Amino acid sequence: TSSHTRVGILNNPSSKIKEDNTVIARGILAAFLTQTNSNLKSFLSKLSKEETAKSLAAGTKIVKFLIPGMDGDTFEKKYNTLGLDLIKTHQMFCQEVLKLLPGQMAVISNGR
């Protein structure tokens, strides 16, 4: 009900973390770190589509899915330098602090 809602994401993968199976997760993290809210929302909507996931799995580069208005250069630089350690840290937090099983999803809310 508020335009001031905050959204965050933690990755809790169920498989071994590798570059080829974290394309979407790294794309989401890079977008969160580099884009404005309006561009972020549109980009996340595009990434959440099944056909996008299939295309990325088939080898399409993530920059093909950037939307008009996004800072593509900044996104690409962050995406290419974002290591897997951040996703591993997310995974560790999810499993050791939140007590989630590998791959288990949850919604965490801290609001009214």
SEDOFI-570731 format. One record per residue: x, y, z of N, C-alpha, C, O in turn; residue in one letter. Coordinates in pm, whole numbers. Layout:
BEGIN
ATOM  n_east  n_north    n_up  ca_east  ca_north   ca_up  c_east  c_north    c_up  o_east  o_north    o_up  aa
ATOM       X        Y       Z        X         Y       Z       X        Y       Z       X        Y       Z   A
...
//
This chain:
BEGIN
ATOM  n_east  n_north    n_up  ca_east  ca_north   ca_up  c_east  c_north    c_up  o_east  o_north    o_up  aa
ATOM      80     -120       0        0         0       0      84      126       0      30      237       3   T
ATOM     213      112      -3      301       228       5     400      228    -110     448      124    -154   S
ATOM     429      348    -158      531       359    -263     670      356    -202     769      364    -275   S
ATOM     678      344     -72      807       343      -3     848      203      41     929      187     133   H
ATOM     792      102     -22      825       -35      11     967      -67     -35    1009      -26    -143   T
ATOM    1037     -139      46     1173      -182      10    1172     -331     -20    1104     -409      47   R
ATOM    1246     -369    -119     1257      -509    -156    1404     -546    -157    1489     -471    -206   V
ATOM    1433     -661    -105     1568      -714    -108    1561     -860    -149    1453     -918    -155   G
ATOM    1674     -916    -176     1676     -1056    -217    1799    -1123    -159    1908    -1065    -154   I
ATOM    1780    -1246    -114     1889     -1331     -69    1885    -1457    -153    1778    -1513    -177   L
ATOM    1999    -1502    -197     2007     -1623    -277    2032    -1743    -187    2120    -1739    -100   N
ATOM    1956    -1849    -209     1971     -1972    -134    1969    -2089    -232    1874    -2168    -234   N
ATOM    2074    -2100    -313     2073     -2203    -418    2077    -2344    -360    2127    -2367    -249   P
ATOM    2023    -2437    -436     2021     -2576    -394    2135    -2656    -456    2161    -2769    -416   S
ATOM    2204    -2597    -553     2313     -2669    -620    2445    -2595    -598    2447    -2484    -544   S
ATOM    2552    -2657    -640     2685     -2596    -627    2687    -2465    -704    2639    -2457    -817   K
ATOM    2744    -2363    -643     2746     -2229    -701    2859    -2219    -804    2977    -2234    -771   I
ATOM    2820    -2193    -930     2916     -2176   -1039    2871    -2057   -1123    2757    -2014   -1114   K
ATOM    2962    -2006   -1205     2926     -1891   -1289    2811    -1922   -1384    2724    -1838   -1405   E
ATOM    2809    -2042   -1442     2709     -2072   -1542    2569    -2095   -1484    2471    -2088   -1557   D
ATOM    2558    -2122   -1353     2424     -2142   -1297    2382    -2027   -1205    2286    -2040   -1129   N
ATOM    2454    -1915   -1212     2419     -1798   -1130    2399    -1673   -1215    2407    -1561   -1164   T
ATOM    2374    -1690   -1343     2360     -1576   -1433    2248    -1483   -1387    2269    -1362   -1378   V
ATOM    2132    -1537   -1357     2020     -1454   -1316    2046    -1393   -1179    2020    -1275   -1158   I
ATOM    2095    -1471   -1086     2123     -1420    -951    2225    -1306    -956    2207    -1204    -890   A
ATOM    2330    -1322   -1034     2430     -1215   -1047    2373    -1094   -1120    2408     -980   -1089   R
ATOM    2285    -1118   -1217     2219     -1008   -1288    2131     -927   -1194    2130     -804   -1200   G
ATOM    2057     -996   -1108     1972      -928   -1012    2057     -846    -915    2027     -730    -889   I
ATOM    2163     -907    -862     2249      -835    -768    2315     -714    -834    2321     -607    -774   L
ATOM    2364     -731    -955     2428      -620   -1026    2328     -508   -1052    2363     -390   -1041   A
ATOM    2205     -544   -1085     2102      -442   -1108    2068     -368    -980    2054     -245    -981   A
ATOM    2055     -440    -869     2027      -376    -741    2137     -275    -706    2109     -169    -650   F
ATOM    2260     -307    -740     2373      -222    -704    2397     -105    -799    2469      -12    -764   L
ATOM    2338     -108    -919     2374        -7   -1019    2259       72   -1079    2284      173   -1145   T
ATOM    2135       31   -1059     2025        92   -1134    1930      171   -1045    1925      150    -923   Q
ATOM    1854      261   -1108     1751       335   -1036    1632      243   -1011    1619      138   -1074   T
ATOM    1546      281    -919     1434       196    -881    1341      162    -998    1299       48   -1013   N
ATOM    1310      261   -1082     1217       234   -1192    1279      138   -1293    1212       47   -1342   S
ATOM    1405      157   -1325     1472        65   -1417    1490      -73   -1355    1479     -174   -1423   N
ATOM    1518      -76   -1227     1536      -202   -1157    1408     -285   -1163    1413     -404   -1193   L
ATOM    1296     -223   -1135     1168      -294   -1137    1140     -354   -1275    1100     -470   -1285   K
ATOM    1160     -277   -1378     1134      -325   -1515    1230     -438   -1553    1189     -537   -1614   S
ATOM    1357     -423   -1516     1456      -525   -1548    1426     -656   -1473    1436     -764   -1531   F
ATOM    1390     -645   -1345     1358      -765   -1268    1235     -836   -1325    1229     -959   -1325   L
ATOM    1139     -759   -1372     1022      -820   -1436    1062     -897   -1560    1010    -1006   -1587   S
ATOM    1154     -841   -1636     1201      -908   -1757    1280    -1035   -1723    1264    -1138   -1788   K
ATOM    1365    -1026   -1620     1444     -1143   -1580    1359    -1255   -1523    1399    -1372   -1528   L
ATOM    1244    -1223   -1469     1160     -1324   -1405    1079    -1407   -1504    1010    -1500   -1464   S
ATOM    1086    -1374   -1630     1010     -1448   -1731    1081    -1578   -1767    1204    -1583   -1778   K
ATOM    1003    -1682   -1786     1058     -1813   -1815    1138    -1815   -1946    1242    -1880   -1955   E
ATOM    1089    -1743   -2047     1160     -1742   -2175    1297    -1674   -2161    1391    -1709   -2232   E
ATOM    1308    -1575   -2071     1437     -1511   -2046    1533    -1611   -1983    1649    -1620   -2024   T
ATOM    1486    -1686   -1883     1569     -1786   -1818    1617    -1892   -1917    1733    -1932   -1915   A
ATOM    1527    -1936   -2004     1565     -2036   -2104    1669    -1981   -2200    1764    -2050   -2236   K
ATOM    1652    -1857   -2241     1746     -1794   -2333    1884    -1778   -2268    1986    -1803   -2332   S
ATOM    1885    -1736   -2142     2013     -1722   -2071    2081    -1856   -2053    2203    -1867   -2066   L
ATOM    2003    -1960   -2023     2058     -2094   -2008    2116    -2146   -2139    2208    -2227   -2140   A
ATOM    2060    -2098   -2250     2108     -2140   -2382    2232    -2062   -2426    2289    -2091   -2532   A
ATOM    2274    -1963   -2345     2397     -1892   -2376    2383    -1747   -2417    2483    -1681   -2444   G
ATOM    2260    -1695   -2422     2242     -1553   -2454    2305    -1469   -2344    2289    -1499   -2226   T
ATOM    2375    -1365   -2382     2438     -1276   -2284    2331    -1191   -2216    2235    -1148   -2279   K
ATOM    2349    -1168   -2088     2250     -1095   -2009    2231     -952   -2057    2123     -895   -2040   I
ATOM    2333     -893   -2116     2321      -754   -2163    2216     -740   -2274    2170     -629   -2300   V
ATOM    2179     -848   -2339     2074      -845   -2441    1938     -813   -2380    1845     -775   -2451   K
ATOM    1924     -829   -2247     1797      -810   -2181    1787     -676   -2107    1688     -649   -2039   F
ATOM    1890     -592   -2120     1884      -461   -2057    1770     -381   -2118    1740     -394   -2236   L
ATOM    1708     -299   -2037     1595      -219   -2085    1641      -77   -2114    1742      -33   -2060   I
ATOM    1568       -6   -2200     1605       134   -2228    1606      216   -2098    1517      204   -2014   P
ATOM    1708      297   -2085     1722       381   -1967    1820      326   -1865    1868      399   -1778   G
ATOM    1850      196   -1874     1947       138   -1781    2087      188   -1815    2119      212   -1932   M
ATOM    2169      202   -1714     2310       234   -1734    2381      103   -1765    2431       35   -1675   D
ATOM    2385       70   -1892     2438       -59   -1937    2585      -79   -1906    2626     -188   -1868   G
ATOM    2665       26   -1921     2808        14   -1896    2835      -16   -1749    2916     -104   -1717   D
ATOM    2768       56   -1660     2787        34   -1517    2737     -104   -1477    2801     -174   -1399   T
ATOM    2620     -143   -1531     2566      -275   -1503    2663     -383   -1547    2695     -474   -1469   F
ATOM    2711     -374   -1670     2798      -478   -1725    2929     -488   -1646    2978     -599   -1621   E
ATOM    2984     -375   -1607     3109      -377   -1529    3085     -446   -1395    3166     -529   -1353   K
ATOM    2976     -413   -1326     2945      -476   -1197    2916     -623   -1215    2963     -706   -1136   K
ATOM    2839     -658   -1318     2804      -798   -1344    2930     -881   -1367    2942     -992   -1316   Y
ATOM    3022     -827   -1446     3144      -902   -1480    3243     -912   -1364    3330    -1000   -1366   N
ATOM    3233     -825   -1266     3327      -829   -1154    3264     -883   -1026    3333     -901    -925   T
ATOM    3135     -909   -1030     3067      -963    -913    3107    -1109    -895    3074    -1194    -978   L
ATOM    3176    -1136    -789     3222     -1273    -766    3113    -1362    -710    3003    -1316    -679   G
ATOM    3145    -1487    -699     3050     -1583    -646    3047    -1582    -494    2958    -1642    -433   L
ATOM    3144    -1515    -432     3150     -1511    -285    3025    -1447    -225    2980    -1490    -119   D
ATOM    2970    -1347    -289     2850     -1281    -237    2732    -1379    -233    2657    -1381    -136   L
ATOM    2717    -1457    -337     2609     -1556    -341    2634    -1664    -236    2540    -1710    -171   I
ATOM    2759    -1704    -219     2792     -1802    -114    2762    -1746      25    2717    -1820     113   K
ATOM    2787    -1617      45     2756     -1553     172    2605    -1553     195    2559    -1580     306   T
ATOM    2528    -1522      92     2382     -1527     101    2337    -1668     141    2255    -1685     231   H
ATOM    2392    -1766      73     2356     -1905      98    2386    -1943     243    2303    -2006     310   Q
ATOM    2502    -1904     292     2541     -1934     429    2445    -1868     528    2404    -1931     626   M
ATOM    2410    -1741     504     2317     -1670     591    2181    -1739     593    2123    -1760     700   F
ATOM    2131    -1774     475     2000     -1840     466    1997    -1972     543    1899    -2003     610   C
ATOM    2104    -2047     532     2104     -2180     591    2145    -2180     738    2092    -2259     816   Q
ATOM    2238    -2094     778     2285     -2097     915    2208    -2003    1008    2191    -2034    1126   E
ATOM    2163    -1890     957     2091     -1794    1042    1940    -1813    1029    1870    -1821    1130   V
ATOM    1891    -1820     906     1747     -1834     885    1700    -1979     894    1580    -2006     897   L
ATOM    1795    -2073     898     1767     -2217     911    1683    -2271     795    1597    -2357     814   K
ATOM    1710    -2219     674     1644     -2269     555    1723    -2386     499    1846    -2390     512   L
ATOM    1656    -2479     439     1722     -2588     367    1774    -2534     235    1721    -2434     186   L
ATOM    1874    -2597     174     1922     -2551      44    1807    -2543     -57    1733    -2639     -77   P
ATOM    1794    -2428    -120     1690     -2406    -220    1555    -2367    -164    1465    -2330    -240   G
ATOM    1537    -2375     -33     1409     -2340      27    1385    -2190      17    1477    -2111      37   Q
ATOM    1262    -2152     -14     1226     -2011     -27    1153    -1963      98    1090    -2041     169   M
ATOM    1163    -1834     122     1093     -1773     235    1070    -1625     205    1139    -1565     124   A
ATOM     973    -1569     273      948     -1426     268     973    -1373     408     918    -1425     506   V
ATOM    1054    -1272     418     1085     -1211     547    1030    -1070     542    1057     -995     447   I
ATOM     953    -1034     641      891      -902     644     925     -832     774     927     -893     881   S
ATOM     951     -705     764      977      -623     881     904     -492     860     965     -390     829   N
ATOM     774     -495     876      697      -374     850     564     -379     923     539     -466    1006   G
ATOM     482     -282     890      350      -277     954     251     -365     882     135     -373     922   R
//
